[in-house]
Amino acid sequence: MILQDLLKQKKINQSQLSKELNISVSLLSKIIHGHRNISIDVANKLHDKYNIAYEVLLDRSNSHE
């Protein structure tokens, strides 16, 4: 839910966030819905740009394994 909350808070859509992260919309959607784990590269970008704690990002991605 952290990425969905981010989208709502920043009033951006998946397409805009995927461009900021330099990943496809498809990959972002899979991460948001728990079908793919977040990569270290994407976690770093989210941490740097939005100050999201690594622990939060990693807990989110591991909760659907």
PDB file of N, CA, C, O and CB in Angstrom:
ATOM      1  N   MET A   1       0.799  -1.191   0.000  1.00  0.00           N
ATOM      2  CA  MET A   1       0.000   0.000   0.000  1.00  0.00           C
ATOM      3  C   MET A   1       0.849   1.267   0.000  1.00  0.00           C
ATOM      4  O   MET A   1       0.337   2.341  -0.316  1.00  0.00           O
ATOM      5  CB  MET A   1      -0.913  -0.008   1.180  1.00  0.00           C
ATOM      6  N   ILE A   2       2.115   1.174   0.340  1.00  0.00           N
ATOM      7  CA  ILE A   2       2.934   2.378   0.447  1.00  0.00           C
ATOM      8  C   ILE A   2       3.007   3.120  -0.886  1.00  0.00           C
ATOM      9  O   ILE A   2       2.960   4.350  -0.901  1.00  0.00           O
ATOM     10  CB  ILE A   2       4.341   2.020   0.925  1.00  0.00           C
ATOM     11  N   LEU A   3       3.121   2.408  -1.997  1.00  0.00           N
ATOM     12  CA  LEU A   3       3.202   3.086  -3.285  1.00  0.00           C
ATOM     13  C   LEU A   3       1.851   3.634  -3.722  1.00  0.00           C
ATOM     14  O   LEU A   3       1.785   4.701  -4.332  1.00  0.00           O
ATOM     15  CB  LEU A   3       3.740   2.139  -4.339  1.00  0.00           C
ATOM     16  N   GLN A   4       0.789   2.929  -3.423  1.00  0.00           N
ATOM     17  CA  GLN A   4      -0.542   3.465  -3.726  1.00  0.00           C
ATOM     18  C   GLN A   4      -0.794   4.735  -2.911  1.00  0.00           C
ATOM     19  O   GLN A   4      -1.358   5.702  -3.423  1.00  0.00           O
ATOM     20  CB  GLN A   4      -1.640   2.407  -3.433  1.00  0.00           C
ATOM     21  N   ASP A   5      -0.381   4.729  -1.661  1.00  0.00           N
ATOM     22  CA  ASP A   5      -0.521   5.916  -0.818  1.00  0.00           C
ATOM     23  C   ASP A   5       0.312   7.072  -1.369  1.00  0.00           C
ATOM     24  O   ASP A   5      -0.123   8.223  -1.352  1.00  0.00           O
ATOM     25  CB  ASP A   5      -0.104   5.601   0.629  1.00  0.00           C
ATOM     26  N   LEU A   6       1.500   6.759  -1.851  1.00  0.00           N
ATOM     27  CA  LEU A   6       2.371   7.779  -2.434  1.00  0.00           C
ATOM     28  C   LEU A   6       1.712   8.412  -3.657  1.00  0.00           C
ATOM     29  O   LEU A   6       1.734   9.632  -3.819  1.00  0.00           O
ATOM     30  CB  LEU A   6       3.734   7.171  -2.817  1.00  0.00           C
ATOM     31  N   LEU A   7       1.126   7.579  -4.514  1.00  0.00           N
ATOM     32  CA  LEU A   7       0.456   8.093  -5.708  1.00  0.00           C
ATOM     33  C   LEU A   7      -0.668   9.059  -5.327  1.00  0.00           C
ATOM     34  O   LEU A   7      -0.818  10.125  -5.924  1.00  0.00           O
ATOM     35  CB  LEU A   7      -0.105   6.931  -6.552  1.00  0.00           C
ATOM     36  N   LYS A   8      -1.443   8.670  -4.332  1.00  0.00           N
ATOM     37  CA  LYS A   8      -2.560   9.527  -3.891  1.00  0.00           C
ATOM     38  C   LYS A   8      -2.047  10.816  -3.264  1.00  0.00           C
ATOM     39  O   LYS A   8      -2.545  11.903  -3.558  1.00  0.00           O
ATOM     40  CB  LYS A   8      -3.454   8.776  -2.885  1.00  0.00           C
ATOM     41  N   GLN A   9      -1.057  10.686  -2.406  1.00  0.00           N
ATOM     42  CA  GLN A   9      -0.521  11.837  -1.691  1.00  0.00           C
ATOM     43  C   GLN A   9       0.084  12.859  -2.655  1.00  0.00           C
ATOM     44  O   GLN A   9      -0.130  14.062  -2.503  1.00  0.00           O
ATOM     45  CB  GLN A   9       0.529  11.385  -0.677  1.00  0.00           C
ATOM     46  N   LYS A  10       0.834  12.383  -3.639  1.00  0.00           N
ATOM     47  CA  LYS A  10       1.509  13.272  -4.585  1.00  0.00           C
ATOM     48  C   LYS A  10       0.619  13.650  -5.765  1.00  0.00           C
ATOM     49  O   LYS A  10       0.986  14.482  -6.595  1.00  0.00           O
ATOM     50  CB  LYS A  10       2.777  12.617  -5.096  1.00  0.00           C
ATOM     51  N   LYS A  11      -0.562  13.026  -5.827  1.00  0.00           N
ATOM     52  CA  LYS A  11      -1.517  13.270  -6.913  1.00  0.00           C
ATOM     53  C   LYS A  11      -0.886  13.024  -8.279  1.00  0.00           C
ATOM     54  O   LYS A  11      -0.978  13.836  -9.199  1.00  0.00           O
ATOM     55  CB  LYS A  11      -2.051  14.701  -6.839  1.00  0.00           C
ATOM     56  N   ILE A  12      -0.240  11.861  -8.364  1.00  0.00           N
ATOM     57  CA  ILE A  12       0.346  11.425  -9.629  1.00  0.00           C
ATOM     58  C   ILE A  12      -0.196  10.043  -9.965  1.00  0.00           C
ATOM     59  O   ILE A  12      -0.734   9.349  -9.103  1.00  0.00           O
ATOM     60  CB  ILE A  12       1.906  11.410  -9.556  1.00  0.00           C
ATOM     61  N   ASN A  13      -0.049   9.656 -11.215  1.00  0.00           N
ATOM     62  CA  ASN A  13      -0.513   8.335 -11.609  1.00  0.00           C
ATOM     63  C   ASN A  13       0.679   7.394 -11.800  1.00  0.00           C
ATOM     64  O   ASN A  13       1.834   7.805 -11.689  1.00  0.00           O
ATOM     65  CB  ASN A  13      -1.352   8.418 -12.901  1.00  0.00           C
ATOM     66  N   GLN A  14       0.382   6.140 -12.087  1.00  0.00           N
ATOM     67  CA  GLN A  14       1.441   5.145 -12.244  1.00  0.00           C
ATOM     68  C   GLN A  14       2.379   5.505 -13.383  1.00  0.00           C
ATOM     69  O   GLN A  14       3.585   5.272 -13.293  1.00  0.00           O
ATOM     70  CB  GLN A  14       0.842   3.768 -12.483  1.00  0.00           C
ATOM     71  N   SER A  15       1.843   6.064 -14.443  1.00  0.00           N
ATOM     72  CA  SER A  15       2.670   6.447 -15.588  1.00  0.00           C
ATOM     73  C   SER A  15       3.701   7.506 -15.193  1.00  0.00           C
ATOM     74  O   SER A  15       4.870   7.416 -15.571  1.00  0.00           O
ATOM     75  CB  SER A  15       1.788   6.971 -16.733  1.00  0.00           C
ATOM     76  N   GLN A  16       3.265   8.494 -14.440  1.00  0.00           N
ATOM     77  CA  GLN A  16       4.176   9.547 -14.007  1.00  0.00           C
ATOM     78  C   GLN A  16       5.254   9.006 -13.072  1.00  0.00           C
ATOM     79  O   GLN A  16       6.429   9.341 -13.215  1.00  0.00           O
ATOM     80  CB  GLN A  16       3.400  10.660 -13.319  1.00  0.00           C
ATOM     81  N   LEU A  17       4.855   8.176 -12.122  1.00  0.00           N
ATOM     82  CA  LEU A  17       5.833   7.613 -11.185  1.00  0.00           C
ATOM     83  C   LEU A  17       6.792   6.680 -11.909  1.00  0.00           C
ATOM     84  O   LEU A  17       7.989   6.684 -11.621  1.00  0.00           O
ATOM     85  CB  LEU A  17       5.123   6.862 -10.043  1.00  0.00           C
ATOM     86  N   SER A  18       6.295   5.891 -12.833  1.00  0.00           N
ATOM     87  CA  SER A  18       7.183   4.976 -13.561  1.00  0.00           C
ATOM     88  C   SER A  18       8.237   5.753 -14.344  1.00  0.00           C
ATOM     89  O   SER A  18       9.382   5.312 -14.442  1.00  0.00           O
ATOM     90  CB  SER A  18       6.371   4.077 -14.515  1.00  0.00           C
ATOM     91  N   LYS A  19       7.864   6.905 -14.902  1.00  0.00           N
ATOM     92  CA  LYS A  19       8.842   7.741 -15.611  1.00  0.00           C
ATOM     93  C   LYS A  19       9.890   8.281 -14.652  1.00  0.00           C
ATOM     94  O   LYS A  19      11.076   8.309 -14.978  1.00  0.00           O
ATOM     95  CB  LYS A  19       8.139   8.903 -16.330  1.00  0.00           C
ATOM     96  N   GLU A  20       9.457   8.712 -13.466  1.00  0.00           N
ATOM     97  CA  GLU A  20      10.397   9.216 -12.463  1.00  0.00           C
ATOM     98  C   GLU A  20      11.375   8.133 -12.028  1.00  0.00           C
ATOM     99  O   GLU A  20      12.541   8.413 -11.747  1.00  0.00           O
ATOM    100  CB  GLU A  20       9.642   9.754 -11.248  1.00  0.00           C
ATOM    101  N   LEU A  21      10.895   6.902 -11.974  1.00  0.00           N
ATOM    102  CA  LEU A  21      11.729   5.789 -11.518  1.00  0.00           C
ATOM    103  C   LEU A  21      12.474   5.112 -12.661  1.00  0.00           C
ATOM    104  O   LEU A  21      13.326   4.252 -12.436  1.00  0.00           O
ATOM    105  CB  LEU A  21      10.878   4.769 -10.795  1.00  0.00           C
ATOM    106  N   ASN A  22      12.147   5.508 -13.892  1.00  0.00           N
ATOM    107  CA  ASN A  22      12.746   4.928 -15.092  1.00  0.00           C
ATOM    108  C   ASN A  22      12.478   3.423 -15.188  1.00  0.00           C
ATOM    109  O   ASN A  22      13.372   2.630 -15.484  1.00  0.00           O
ATOM    110  CB  ASN A  22      14.252   5.192 -15.105  1.00  0.00           C
ATOM    111  N   ILE A  23      11.219   3.058 -14.928  1.00  0.00           N
ATOM    112  CA  ILE A  23      10.781   1.673 -15.097  1.00  0.00           C
ATOM    113  C   ILE A  23       9.465   1.694 -15.880  1.00  0.00           C
ATOM    114  O   ILE A  23       8.838   2.742 -16.029  1.00  0.00           O
ATOM    115  CB  ILE A  23      10.609   0.945 -13.702  1.00  0.00           C
ATOM    116  N   SER A  24       9.065   0.540 -16.368  1.00  0.00           N
ATOM    117  CA  SER A  24       7.816   0.476 -17.127  1.00  0.00           C
ATOM    118  C   SER A  24       6.613   0.574 -16.192  1.00  0.00           C
ATOM    119  O   SER A  24       6.695   0.255 -15.005  1.00  0.00           O
ATOM    120  CB  SER A  24       7.748  -0.827 -17.948  1.00  0.00           C
ATOM    121  N   VAL A  25       5.504   1.021 -16.757  1.00  0.00           N
ATOM    122  CA  VAL A  25       4.257   1.071 -15.999  1.00  0.00           C
ATOM    123  C   VAL A  25       3.868  -0.340 -15.560  1.00  0.00           C
ATOM    124  O   VAL A  25       3.375  -0.547 -14.451  1.00  0.00           O
ATOM    125  CB  VAL A  25       3.124   1.715 -16.843  1.00  0.00           C
ATOM    126  N   SER A  26       4.097  -1.294 -16.444  1.00  0.00           N
ATOM    127  CA  SER A  26       3.777  -2.692 -16.141  1.00  0.00           C
ATOM    128  C   SER A  26       4.546  -3.182 -14.911  1.00  0.00           C
ATOM    129  O   SER A  26       3.967  -3.807 -14.022  1.00  0.00           O
ATOM    130  CB  SER A  26       4.094  -3.585 -17.351  1.00  0.00           C
ATOM    131  N   LEU A  27       5.838  -2.901 -14.865  1.00  0.00           N
ATOM    132  CA  LEU A  27       6.641  -3.321 -13.719  1.00  0.00           C
ATOM    133  C   LEU A  27       6.169  -2.620 -12.449  1.00  0.00           C
ATOM    134  O   LEU A  27       6.052  -3.253 -11.399  1.00  0.00           O
ATOM    135  CB  LEU A  27       8.131  -3.029 -13.967  1.00  0.00           C
ATOM    136  N   LEU A  28       5.899  -1.332 -12.536  1.00  0.00           N
ATOM    137  CA  LEU A  28       5.419  -0.605 -11.361  1.00  0.00           C
ATOM    138  C   LEU A  28       4.110  -1.197 -10.861  1.00  0.00           C
ATOM    139  O   LEU A  28       3.929  -1.374  -9.656  1.00  0.00           O
ATOM    140  CB  LEU A  28       5.237   0.885 -11.684  1.00  0.00           C
ATOM    141  N   SER A  29       3.217  -1.498 -11.758  1.00  0.00           N
ATOM    142  CA  SER A  29       1.933  -2.089 -11.383  1.00  0.00           C
ATOM    143  C   SER A  29       2.137  -3.427 -10.681  1.00  0.00           C
ATOM    144  O   SER A  29       1.470  -3.717  -9.687  1.00  0.00           O
ATOM    145  CB  SER A  29       1.043  -2.271 -12.622  1.00  0.00           C
ATOM    146  N   LYS A  30       3.051  -4.237 -11.191  1.00  0.00           N
ATOM    147  CA  LYS A  30       3.337  -5.538 -10.573  1.00  0.00           C
ATOM    148  C   LYS A  30       3.917  -5.366  -9.170  1.00  0.00           C
ATOM    149  O   LYS A  30       3.608  -6.143  -8.267  1.00  0.00           O
ATOM    150  CB  LYS A  30       4.312  -6.345 -11.450  1.00  0.00           C
ATOM    151  N   ILE A  31       4.753  -4.353  -8.991  1.00  0.00           N
ATOM    152  CA  ILE A  31       5.317  -4.085  -7.665  1.00  0.00           C
ATOM    153  C   ILE A  31       4.204  -3.627  -6.716  1.00  0.00           C
ATOM    154  O   ILE A  31       4.115  -4.098  -5.582  1.00  0.00           O
ATOM    155  CB  ILE A  31       6.445  -3.008  -7.748  1.00  0.00           C
ATOM    156  N   ILE A  32       3.370  -2.719  -7.182  1.00  0.00           N
ATOM    157  CA  ILE A  32       2.283  -2.191  -6.351  1.00  0.00           C
ATOM    158  C   ILE A  32       1.337  -3.301  -5.902  1.00  0.00           C
ATOM    159  O   ILE A  32       0.884  -3.311  -4.758  1.00  0.00           O
ATOM    160  CB  ILE A  32       1.502  -1.117  -7.117  1.00  0.00           C
ATOM    161  N   HIS A  33       1.042  -4.228  -6.799  1.00  0.00           N
ATOM    162  CA  HIS A  33       0.084  -5.292  -6.495  1.00  0.00           C
ATOM    163  C   HIS A  33       0.726  -6.549  -5.911  1.00  0.00           C
ATOM    164  O   HIS A  33       0.049  -7.558  -5.714  1.00  0.00           O
ATOM    165  CB  HIS A  33      -0.669  -5.656  -7.739  1.00  0.00           C
ATOM    166  N   GLY A  34       2.032  -6.491  -5.634  1.00  0.00           N
ATOM    167  CA  GLY A  34       2.706  -7.582  -4.957  1.00  0.00           C
ATOM    168  C   GLY A  34       3.074  -8.759  -5.831  1.00  0.00           C
ATOM    169  O   GLY A  34       3.364  -9.844  -5.325  1.00  0.00           O
ATOM    170  N   HIS A  35       3.067  -8.556  -7.152  1.00  0.00           N
ATOM    171  CA  HIS A  35       3.423  -9.649  -8.062  1.00  0.00           C
ATOM    172  C   HIS A  35       4.914  -9.686  -8.370  1.00  0.00           C
ATOM    173  O   HIS A  35       5.418 -10.678  -8.897  1.00  0.00           O
ATOM    174  CB  HIS A  35       2.643  -9.524  -9.353  1.00  0.00           C
ATOM    175  N   ARG A  36       5.620  -8.602  -8.042  1.00  0.00           N
ATOM    176  CA  ARG A  36       7.070  -8.526  -8.218  1.00  0.00           C
ATOM    177  C   ARG A  36       7.668  -7.866  -6.992  1.00  0.00           C
ATOM    178  O   ARG A  36       7.053  -6.991  -6.381  1.00  0.00           O
ATOM    179  CB  ARG A  36       7.447  -7.743  -9.511  1.00  0.00           C
ATOM    180  N   ASN A  37       8.849  -8.282  -6.642  1.00  0.00           N
ATOM    181  CA  ASN A  37       9.568  -7.626  -5.553  1.00  0.00           C
ATOM    182  C   ASN A  37      10.205  -6.353  -6.072  1.00  0.00           C
ATOM    183  O   ASN A  37      10.536  -6.249  -7.253  1.00  0.00           O
ATOM    184  CB  ASN A  37      10.638  -8.563  -4.944  1.00  0.00           C
ATOM    185  N   ILE A  38      10.370  -5.409  -5.206  1.00  0.00           N
ATOM    186  CA  ILE A  38      11.016  -4.157  -5.563  1.00  0.00           C
ATOM    187  C   ILE A  38      12.520  -4.390  -5.662  1.00  0.00           C
ATOM    188  O   ILE A  38      13.101  -5.067  -4.814  1.00  0.00           O
ATOM    189  CB  ILE A  38      10.690  -3.044  -4.528  1.00  0.00           C
ATOM    190  N   SER A  39      13.143  -3.839  -6.680  1.00  0.00           N
ATOM    191  CA  SER A  39      14.588  -3.990  -6.838  1.00  0.00           C
ATOM    192  C   SER A  39      15.311  -2.986  -5.946  1.00  0.00           C
ATOM    193  O   SER A  39      14.724  -2.009  -5.483  1.00  0.00           O
ATOM    194  CB  SER A  39      15.002  -3.800  -8.320  1.00  0.00           C
ATOM    195  N   ILE A  40      16.569  -3.239  -5.720  1.00  0.00           N
ATOM    196  CA  ILE A  40      17.372  -2.318  -4.913  1.00  0.00           C
ATOM    197  C   ILE A  40      17.434  -0.960  -5.600  1.00  0.00           C
ATOM    198  O   ILE A  40      17.364   0.077  -4.940  1.00  0.00           O
ATOM    199  CB  ILE A  40      18.801  -2.879  -4.686  1.00  0.00           C
ATOM    200  N   ASP A  41      17.565  -0.964  -6.922  1.00  0.00           N
ATOM    201  CA  ASP A  41      17.632   0.282  -7.685  1.00  0.00           C
ATOM    202  C   ASP A  41      16.363   1.117  -7.497  1.00  0.00           C
ATOM    203  O   ASP A  41      16.441   2.318  -7.238  1.00  0.00           O
ATOM    204  CB  ASP A  41      17.850  -0.018  -9.174  1.00  0.00           C
ATOM    205  N   VAL A  42      15.214   0.492  -7.626  1.00  0.00           N
ATOM    206  CA  VAL A  42      13.938   1.206  -7.461  1.00  0.00           C
ATOM    207  C   VAL A  42      13.775   1.657  -6.004  1.00  0.00           C
ATOM    208  O   VAL A  42      13.309   2.768  -5.753  1.00  0.00           O
ATOM    209  CB  VAL A  42      12.738   0.300  -7.888  1.00  0.00           C
ATOM    210  N   ALA A  43      14.146   0.822  -5.062  1.00  0.00           N
ATOM    211  CA  ALA A  43      14.069   1.201  -3.640  1.00  0.00           C
ATOM    212  C   ALA A  43      14.952   2.416  -3.373  1.00  0.00           C
ATOM    213  O   ALA A  43      14.554   3.326  -2.645  1.00  0.00           O
ATOM    214  CB  ALA A  43      14.496   0.017  -2.727  1.00  0.00           C
ATOM    215  N   ASN A  44      16.145   2.434  -3.958  1.00  0.00           N
ATOM    216  CA  ASN A  44      17.040   3.583  -3.788  1.00  0.00           C
ATOM    217  C   ASN A  44      16.424   4.857  -4.344  1.00  0.00           C
ATOM    218  O   ASN A  44      16.494   5.912  -3.713  1.00  0.00           O
ATOM    219  CB  ASN A  44      18.379   3.318  -4.468  1.00  0.00           C
ATOM    220  N   LYS A  45      15.819   4.760  -5.524  1.00  0.00           N
ATOM    221  CA  LYS A  45      15.198   5.933  -6.137  1.00  0.00           C
ATOM    222  C   LYS A  45      14.036   6.444  -5.292  1.00  0.00           C
ATOM    223  O   LYS A  45      13.894   7.652  -5.107  1.00  0.00           O
ATOM    224  CB  LYS A  45      14.713   5.602  -7.551  1.00  0.00           C
ATOM    225  N   LEU A  46      13.205   5.543  -4.778  1.00  0.00           N
ATOM    226  CA  LEU A  46      12.076   5.943  -3.935  1.00  0.00           C
ATOM    227  C   LEU A  46      12.563   6.562  -2.628  1.00  0.00           C
ATOM    228  O   LEU A  46      12.002   7.546  -2.144  1.00  0.00           O
ATOM    229  CB  LEU A  46      11.173   4.737  -3.641  1.00  0.00           C
ATOM    230  N   HIS A  47      13.605   5.976  -2.073  1.00  0.00           N
ATOM    231  CA  HIS A  47      14.175   6.510  -0.835  1.00  0.00           C
ATOM    232  C   HIS A  47      14.730   7.912  -1.064  1.00  0.00           C
ATOM    233  O   HIS A  47      14.466   8.828  -0.285  1.00  0.00           O
ATOM    234  CB  HIS A  47      15.282   5.579  -0.301  1.00  0.00           C
ATOM    235  N   ASP A  48      15.498   8.072  -2.133  1.00  0.00           N
ATOM    236  CA  ASP A  48      16.135   9.359  -2.404  1.00  0.00           C
ATOM    237  C   ASP A  48      15.118  10.450  -2.757  1.00  0.00           C
ATOM    238  O   ASP A  48      15.223  11.577  -2.272  1.00  0.00           O
ATOM    239  CB  ASP A  48      17.139   9.208  -3.535  1.00  0.00           C
ATOM    240  N   LYS A  49      14.153  10.122  -3.586  1.00  0.00           N
ATOM    241  CA  LYS A  49      13.202  11.125  -4.072  1.00  0.00           C
ATOM    242  C   LYS A  49      12.093  11.427  -3.068  1.00  0.00           C
ATOM    243  O   LYS A  49      11.686  12.579  -2.917  1.00  0.00           O
ATOM    244  CB  LYS A  49      12.589  10.662  -5.373  1.00  0.00           C
ATOM    245  N   TYR A  50      11.605  10.393  -2.382  1.00  0.00           N
ATOM    246  CA  TYR A  50      10.433  10.561  -1.512  1.00  0.00           C
ATOM    247  C   TYR A  50      10.719  10.279  -0.040  1.00  0.00           C
ATOM    248  O   TYR A  50       9.814  10.333   0.792  1.00  0.00           O
ATOM    249  CB  TYR A  50       9.326   9.659  -1.979  1.00  0.00           C
ATOM    250  N   ASN A  51      11.974   9.980   0.280  1.00  0.00           N
ATOM    251  CA  ASN A  51      12.383   9.741   1.661  1.00  0.00           C
ATOM    252  C   ASN A  51      11.586   8.617   2.322  1.00  0.00           C
ATOM    253  O   ASN A  51      11.213   8.716   3.491  1.00  0.00           O
ATOM    254  CB  ASN A  51      12.235  11.012   2.467  1.00  0.00           C
ATOM    255  N   ILE A  52      11.332   7.563   1.573  1.00  0.00           N
ATOM    256  CA  ILE A  52      10.648   6.392   2.106  1.00  0.00           C
ATOM    257  C   ILE A  52      11.706   5.451   2.675  1.00  0.00           C
ATOM    258  O   ILE A  52      12.672   5.114   1.990  1.00  0.00           O
ATOM    259  CB  ILE A  52       9.784   5.680   1.005  1.00  0.00           C
ATOM    260  N   ALA A  53      11.531   5.037   3.896  1.00  0.00           N
ATOM    261  CA  ALA A  53      12.508   4.176   4.563  1.00  0.00           C
ATOM    262  C   ALA A  53      12.642   2.841   3.839  1.00  0.00           C
ATOM    263  O   ALA A  53      11.655   2.261   3.387  1.00  0.00           O
ATOM    264  CB  ALA A  53      12.109   3.943   6.027  1.00  0.00           C
ATOM    265  N   TYR A  54      13.867   2.373   3.737  1.00  0.00           N
ATOM    266  CA  TYR A  54      14.124   1.085   3.096  1.00  0.00           C
ATOM    267  C   TYR A  54      13.339  -0.042   3.764  1.00  0.00           C
ATOM    268  O   TYR A  54      12.831  -0.940   3.092  1.00  0.00           O
ATOM    269  CB  TYR A  54      15.616   0.770   3.129  1.00  0.00           C
ATOM    270  N   GLU A  55      13.246   0.014   5.090  1.00  0.00           N
ATOM    271  CA  GLU A  55      12.538  -1.032   5.819  1.00  0.00           C
ATOM    272  C   GLU A  55      11.077  -1.116   5.375  1.00  0.00           C
ATOM    273  O   GLU A  55      10.526  -2.208   5.233  1.00  0.00           O
ATOM    274  CB  GLU A  55      12.619  -0.777   7.327  1.00  0.00           C
ATOM    275  N   VAL A  56      10.464   0.034   5.160  1.00  0.00           N
ATOM    276  CA  VAL A  56       9.071   0.078   4.722  1.00  0.00           C
ATOM    277  C   VAL A  56       8.955  -0.525   3.323  1.00  0.00           C
ATOM    278  O   VAL A  56       8.060  -1.328   3.061  1.00  0.00           O
ATOM    279  CB  VAL A  56       8.532   1.534   4.738  1.00  0.00           C
ATOM    280  N   LEU A  57       9.855  -0.138   2.433  1.00  0.00           N
ATOM    281  CA  LEU A  57       9.818  -0.661   1.064  1.00  0.00           C
ATOM    282  C   LEU A  57      10.050  -2.169   1.029  1.00  0.00           C
ATOM    283  O   LEU A  57       9.378  -2.888   0.289  1.00  0.00           O
ATOM    284  CB  LEU A  57      10.864   0.043   0.201  1.00  0.00           C
ATOM    285  N   LEU A  58      10.987  -2.640   1.817  1.00  0.00           N
ATOM    286  CA  LEU A  58      11.296  -4.075   1.803  1.00  0.00           C
ATOM    287  C   LEU A  58      10.207  -4.889   2.485  1.00  0.00           C
ATOM    288  O   LEU A  58       9.893  -5.994   2.041  1.00  0.00           O
ATOM    289  CB  LEU A  58      12.638  -4.337   2.483  1.00  0.00           C
ATOM    290  N   ASP A  59       9.624  -4.358   3.559  1.00  0.00           N
ATOM    291  CA  ASP A  59       8.510  -5.068   4.198  1.00  0.00           C
ATOM    292  C   ASP A  59       7.343  -5.177   3.242  1.00  0.00           C
ATOM    293  O   ASP A  59       6.687  -6.218   3.193  1.00  0.00           O
ATOM    294  CB  ASP A  59       8.072  -4.356   5.488  1.00  0.00           C
ATOM    295  N   ARG A  60       7.068  -4.135   2.483  1.00  0.00           N
ATOM    296  CA  ARG A  60       5.968  -4.117   1.521  1.00  0.00           C
ATOM    297  C   ARG A  60       6.182  -5.159   0.435  1.00  0.00           C
ATOM    298  O   ARG A  60       5.260  -5.896   0.089  1.00  0.00           O
ATOM    299  CB  ARG A  60       5.823  -2.728   0.896  1.00  0.00           C
ATOM    300  N   SER A  61       7.401  -5.224  -0.105  1.00  0.00           N
ATOM    301  CA  SER A  61       7.631  -6.139  -1.222  1.00  0.00           C
ATOM    302  C   SER A  61       7.680  -7.591  -0.760  1.00  0.00           C
ATOM    303  O   SER A  61       7.367  -8.491  -1.539  1.00  0.00           O
ATOM    304  CB  SER A  61       8.926  -5.780  -1.938  1.00  0.00           C
ATOM    305  N   ASN A  62       8.064  -7.837   0.484  1.00  0.00           N
ATOM    306  CA  ASN A  62       8.157  -9.216   0.960  1.00  0.00           C
ATOM    307  C   ASN A  62       6.837  -9.741   1.505  1.00  0.00           C
ATOM    308  O   ASN A  62       6.722 -10.936   1.780  1.00  0.00           O
ATOM    309  CB  ASN A  62       9.216  -9.319   2.024  1.00  0.00           C
ATOM    310  N   SER A  63       5.851  -8.887   1.665  1.00  0.00           N
ATOM    311  CA  SER A  63       4.613  -9.326   2.286  1.00  0.00           C
ATOM    312  C   SER A  63       3.758 -10.197   1.369  1.00  0.00           C
ATOM    313  O   SER A  63       2.795 -10.806   1.834  1.00  0.00           O
ATOM    314  CB  SER A  63       3.823  -8.135   2.725  1.00  0.00           C
ATOM    315  N   HIS A  64       4.083 -10.271   0.089  1.00  0.00           N
ATOM    316  CA  HIS A  64       3.281 -11.043  -0.853  1.00  0.00           C
ATOM    317  C   HIS A  64       4.011 -12.274  -1.388  1.00  0.00           C
ATOM    318  O   HIS A  64       3.554 -12.888  -2.351  1.00  0.00           O
ATOM    319  CB  HIS A  64       2.866 -10.166  -2.002  1.00  0.00           C
ATOM    320  N   GLU A  65       5.139 -12.642  -0.776  1.00  0.00           N
ATOM    321  CA  GLU A  65       5.867 -13.828  -1.266  1.00  0.00           C
ATOM    322  C   GLU A  65       5.199 -15.094  -0.837  1.00  0.00           C
ATOM    323  O   GLU A  65       5.675 -16.183  -1.160  1.00  0.00           O
ATOM    324  CB  GLU A  65       7.299 -13.826  -0.777  1.00  0.00           C
TER     325      GLU A  65
END
